[in-house]
Amino acid sequence: MKNRQKEKATIKAASLETEISKLKSENTFLKQLLKDNPVSLKIERVIHITERIGSGKSDDPVREVHKLWTNDGKFIAILEEYPI
């Protein structure tokens, strides 16, 4: 009985250590995000559509644009220069 309790305690401790490590990693990531002093930060799922536009002429080259929409269909933005 005592061995089983020790085993459960060991598993629980390992699980807690994993969770603490995960939180530290997330904290580092959030600190980096907040470095530029943003006004607001939200983590959301979006619909991301990539399209090619332009006629191919010198005054209208073919390029990729990225359109972002919320999951409920609200348009967010068009990004013509998108970081890879």
N, CA and C atoms as a LAMMPS dump frame, in Angstrom:
ITEM: TIMESTEP
0
ITEM: NUMBER OF ATOMS
252
ITEM: BOX BOUNDS ff ff ff
-5.0000000000000000e+02 5.0000000000000000e+02
-5.0000000000000000e+02 5.0000000000000000e+02
-5.0000000000000000e+02 5.0000000000000000e+02
ITEM: ATOMS id mol type element x y z
1 1 1 N 0.814 -1.191 0
2 1 2 C 0 0 0
3 1 3 C 0.862 1.261 0
4 2 1 N 1.916 1.251 0.866
5 2 2 C 2.794 2.408 0.943
6 2 3 C 3.576 2.592 -0.351
7 3 1 N 3.985 1.484 -0.969
8 3 2 C 4.706 1.573 -2.241
9 3 3 C 3.83 2.213 -3.31
10 4 1 N 2.562 1.862 -3.316
11 4 2 C 1.634 2.421 -4.291
12 4 3 C 1.468 3.933 -4.073
13 5 1 N 1.384 4.36 -2.822
14 5 2 C 1.272 5.779 -2.5
15 5 3 C 2.536 6.528 -2.921
16 6 1 N 3.703 5.923 -2.672
17 6 2 C 4.965 6.534 -3.084
18 6 3 C 5.023 6.665 -4.604
19 7 1 N 4.564 5.622 -5.288
20 7 2 C 4.557 5.625 -6.746
21 7 3 C 3.655 6.738 -7.27
22 8 1 N 2.469 6.886 -6.694
23 8 2 C 1.541 7.947 -7.095
24 8 3 C 2.144 9.325 -6.825
25 9 1 N 2.816 9.475 -5.679
26 9 2 C 3.447 10.748 -5.324
27 9 3 C 4.576 11.078 -6.299
28 10 1 N 5.334 10.068 -6.701
29 10 2 C 6.428 10.271 -7.653
30 10 3 C 5.882 10.702 -9.011
31 11 1 N 4.83 10.045 -9.455
32 11 2 C 4.197 10.393 -10.729
33 11 3 C 3.645 11.811 -10.665
34 12 1 N 2.999 12.16 -9.565
35 12 2 C 2.431 13.489 -9.399
36 12 3 C 3.54 14.55 -9.393
37 13 1 N 4.647 14.281 -8.734
38 13 2 C 5.77 15.221 -8.689
39 13 3 C 6.363 15.423 -10.081
40 14 1 N 6.512 14.341 -10.835
41 14 2 C 7.043 14.44 -12.196
42 14 3 C 6.096 15.253 -13.075
43 15 1 N 4.81 15.038 -12.895
44 15 2 C 3.812 15.781 -13.658
45 15 3 C 3.877 17.266 -13.321
46 16 1 N 4.04 17.571 -12.047
47 16 2 C 4.14 18.97 -11.618
48 16 3 C 5.405 19.627 -12.163
49 17 1 N 6.512 18.893 -12.179
50 17 2 C 7.756 19.426 -12.725
51 17 3 C 7.604 19.725 -14.215
52 18 1 N 6.935 18.845 -14.934
53 18 2 C 6.68 19.068 -16.352
54 18 3 C 5.826 20.314 -16.548
55 19 1 N 4.798 20.462 -15.744
56 19 2 C 3.914 21.623 -15.843
57 19 3 C 4.665 22.913 -15.51
58 20 1 N 5.51 22.888 -14.5
59 20 2 C 6.3 24.069 -14.134
60 20 3 C 7.246 24.442 -15.271
61 21 1 N 7.886 23.454 -15.871
62 21 2 C 8.786 23.704 -16.996
63 21 3 C 8.024 24.335 -18.159
64 22 1 N 6.832 23.822 -18.427
65 22 2 C 5.992 24.359 -19.502
66 22 3 C 5.609 25.808 -19.223
67 23 1 N 5.239 26.106 -17.999
68 23 2 C 4.868 27.472 -17.631
69 23 3 C 6.053 28.422 -17.732
70 24 1 N 7.243 27.978 -17.343
71 24 2 C 8.438 28.811 -17.47
72 24 3 C 8.708 29.132 -18.935
73 25 1 N 8.55 28.135 -19.799
74 25 2 C 8.752 28.342 -21.226
75 25 3 C 7.747 29.345 -21.774
76 26 1 N 6.484 29.196 -21.398
77 26 2 C 5.441 30.131 -21.839
78 26 3 C 5.721 31.523 -21.305
79 27 1 N 6.206 31.621 -20.073
80 27 2 C 6.507 32.91 -19.464
81 27 3 C 7.604 33.625 -20.258
82 28 1 N 8.635 32.888 -20.666
83 28 2 C 9.708 33.473 -21.471
84 28 3 C 9.153 33.998 -22.784
85 29 1 N 8.29 33.224 -23.41
86 29 2 C 7.669 33.622 -24.665
87 29 3 C 6.837 34.895 -24.475
88 30 1 N 6.032 34.94 -23.418
89 30 2 C 5.197 36.108 -23.166
90 30 3 C 6.036 37.338 -22.845
91 31 1 N 7.122 37.169 -22.108
92 31 2 C 8.01 38.301 -21.829
93 31 3 C 8.553 38.888 -23.124
94 32 1 N 8.926 38.029 -24.069
95 32 2 C 9.425 38.503 -25.358
96 32 3 C 8.337 39.249 -26.119
97 33 1 N 7.113 38.714 -26.091
98 33 2 C 6.006 39.384 -26.773
99 33 3 C 5.722 40.759 -26.184
100 34 1 N 5.82 40.863 -24.876
101 34 2 C 5.477 42.101 -24.188
102 34 3 C 6.622 43.112 -24.184
103 35 1 N 7.773 42.735 -24.712
104 35 2 C 8.954 43.585 -24.716
105 35 3 C 8.698 44.932 -25.391
106 36 1 N 7.917 44.945 -26.457
107 36 2 C 7.652 46.179 -27.201
108 36 3 C 6.48 46.973 -26.636
109 37 1 N 6.014 46.602 -25.455
110 37 2 C 4.944 47.321 -24.769
111 37 3 C 3.666 47.432 -25.611
112 38 1 N 3.094 46.298 -26.004
113 38 2 C 1.869 46.347 -26.802
114 38 3 C 0.699 46.893 -25.989
115 39 1 N -0.266 47.462 -26.686
116 39 2 C -1.469 47.972 -26.036
117 39 3 C -2.376 46.819 -25.642
118 40 1 N -2.389 45.769 -26.455
119 40 2 C -3.255 44.637 -26.168
120 40 3 C -2.66 43.379 -26.776
121 41 1 N -2.985 42.244 -26.199
122 41 2 C -2.513 40.967 -26.707
123 41 3 C -3.621 39.945 -26.528
124 42 1 N -3.983 39.264 -27.622
125 42 2 C -4.971 38.2 -27.565
126 42 3 C -4.465 37.041 -28.404
127 43 1 N -4.684 35.85 -27.924
128 43 2 C -4.355 34.663 -28.7
129 43 3 C -5.668 34.105 -29.207
130 44 1 N -5.817 34.124 -30.53
131 44 2 C -7.079 33.698 -31.121
132 44 3 C -6.814 32.852 -32.359
133 45 1 N -7.768 32.047 -32.695
134 45 2 C -7.716 31.305 -33.949
135 45 3 C -8.306 32.186 -35.037
136 46 1 N -7.68 32.168 -36.211
137 46 2 C -8.17 32.965 -37.332
138 46 3 C -8.199 32.113 -38.594
139 47 1 N -8.949 32.602 -39.559
140 47 2 C -8.928 32.016 -40.898
141 47 3 C -7.906 32.816 -41.686
142 48 1 N -6.908 32.147 -42.238
143 48 2 C -5.808 32.793 -42.95
144 48 3 C -5.847 32.316 -44.394
145 49 1 N -6.157 33.238 -45.306
146 49 2 C -6.237 32.915 -46.733
147 49 3 C -5.097 33.615 -47.455
148 50 1 N -4.349 32.871 -48.273
149 50 2 C -3.282 33.443 -49.082
150 50 3 C -3.75 33.456 -50.529
151 51 1 N -3.643 34.631 -51.175
152 51 2 C -4.059 34.765 -52.577
153 51 3 C -2.942 35.418 -53.377
154 52 1 N -2.905 35.117 -54.656
155 52 2 C -2.004 35.825 -55.566
156 52 3 C -2.836 36.873 -56.288
157 53 1 N -2.322 38.106 -56.296
158 53 2 C -3.01 39.186 -56.991
159 53 3 C -2.021 39.883 -57.91
160 54 1 N -2.514 40.717 -58.775
161 54 2 C -1.681 41.493 -59.692
162 54 3 C -1.735 40.938 -61.094
163 55 1 N -1.557 41.841 -62.067
164 55 2 C -1.634 41.458 -63.481
165 55 3 C -0.303 40.961 -64.027
166 56 1 N 0.776 41.217 -63.307
167 56 2 C 2.096 40.807 -63.775
168 56 3 C 2.812 41.914 -64.518
169 57 1 N 2.161 43.053 -64.692
170 57 2 C 2.802 44.203 -65.341
171 57 3 C 3.699 44.908 -64.335
172 58 1 N 4.588 45.749 -64.839
173 58 2 C 5.547 46.407 -63.954
174 58 3 C 4.868 47.299 -62.916
175 59 1 N 3.726 47.887 -63.279
176 59 2 C 3.025 48.743 -62.315
177 59 3 C 2.062 47.953 -61.418
178 60 1 N 1.9 46.637 -61.695
179 60 2 C 1.023 45.789 -60.889
180 60 3 C 1.594 44.361 -60.848
181 61 1 N 2.719 44.182 -60.135
182 61 2 C 3.357 42.86 -60.122
183 61 3 C 2.496 41.813 -59.41
184 62 1 N 2.702 40.566 -59.797
185 62 2 C 2.039 39.462 -59.107
186 62 3 C 2.672 39.333 -57.722
187 63 1 N 1.832 39.223 -56.71
188 63 2 C 2.319 39.106 -55.335
189 63 3 C 1.306 38.34 -54.514
190 64 1 N 1.775 37.834 -53.395
191 64 2 C 0.874 37.136 -52.48
192 64 3 C 0.376 38.107 -51.423
193 65 1 N -0.905 38.017 -51.126
194 65 2 C -1.475 38.775 -50.018
195 65 3 C -2.116 37.781 -49.057
196 66 1 N -2.119 38.157 -47.81
197 66 2 C -2.656 37.306 -46.763
198 66 3 C -3.858 38.018 -46.157
199 67 1 N -4.987 37.346 -46.178
200 67 2 C -6.219 37.912 -45.631
201 67 3 C -6.593 37.143 -44.372
202 68 1 N -6.904 37.891 -43.334
203 68 2 C -7.238 37.291 -42.05
204 68 3 C -8.686 37.572 -41.697
205 69 1 N -9.391 36.531 -41.271
206 69 2 C -10.795 36.602 -40.881
207 69 3 C -10.966 35.901 -39.542
208 70 1 N -11.933 36.343 -38.772
209 70 2 C -12.271 35.609 -37.548
210 70 3 C -13.067 34.376 -37.943
211 71 1 N -13.212 33.456 -37.016
212 71 2 C -13.972 32.235 -37.301
213 71 3 C -15.446 32.504 -37.54
214 72 1 N -15.948 33.65 -37.071
215 72 2 C -17.358 33.968 -37.316
216 72 3 C -17.541 34.876 -38.536
217 73 1 N -16.49 35.03 -39.366
218 73 2 C -16.621 35.717 -40.644
219 73 3 C -16.311 37.208 -40.625
220 74 1 N -15.771 37.735 -39.546
221 74 2 C -15.437 39.156 -39.483
222 74 3 C -14.042 39.369 -40.083
223 75 1 N -13.96 40.27 -41.058
224 75 2 C -12.688 40.562 -41.702
225 75 3 C -11.752 41.27 -40.732
226 76 1 N -10.479 40.857 -40.706
227 76 2 C -9.496 41.462 -39.806
228 76 3 C -8.512 42.347 -40.572
229 77 1 N -7.807 41.776 -41.56
230 77 2 C -6.743 42.556 -42.221
231 77 3 C -6.287 41.902 -43.511
232 78 1 N -5.657 42.714 -44.347
233 78 2 C -4.917 42.228 -45.511
234 78 3 C -3.465 42.573 -45.247
235 79 1 N -2.588 41.577 -45.369
236 79 2 C -1.169 41.782 -45.166
237 79 3 C -0.46 41.503 -46.479
238 80 1 N 0.155 42.521 -47.062
239 80 2 C 0.869 42.31 -48.31
240 80 3 C 2.32 41.921 -48.055
241 81 1 N 2.855 42.273 -46.922
242 81 2 C 4.191 41.84 -46.534
243 81 3 C 4.029 40.989 -45.29
244 82 1 N 4.188 39.701 -45.454
245 82 2 C 3.933 38.752 -44.374
246 82 3 C 5.22 38.069 -43.976
247 83 1 N 5.604 38.135 -42.694
248 83 2 C 6.861 37.485 -42.28
249 83 3 C 6.769 35.965 -42.376
250 84 1 N 7.824 35.352 -42.822
251 84 2 C 7.839 33.881 -42.955
252 84 3 C 8.334 33.251 -41.677
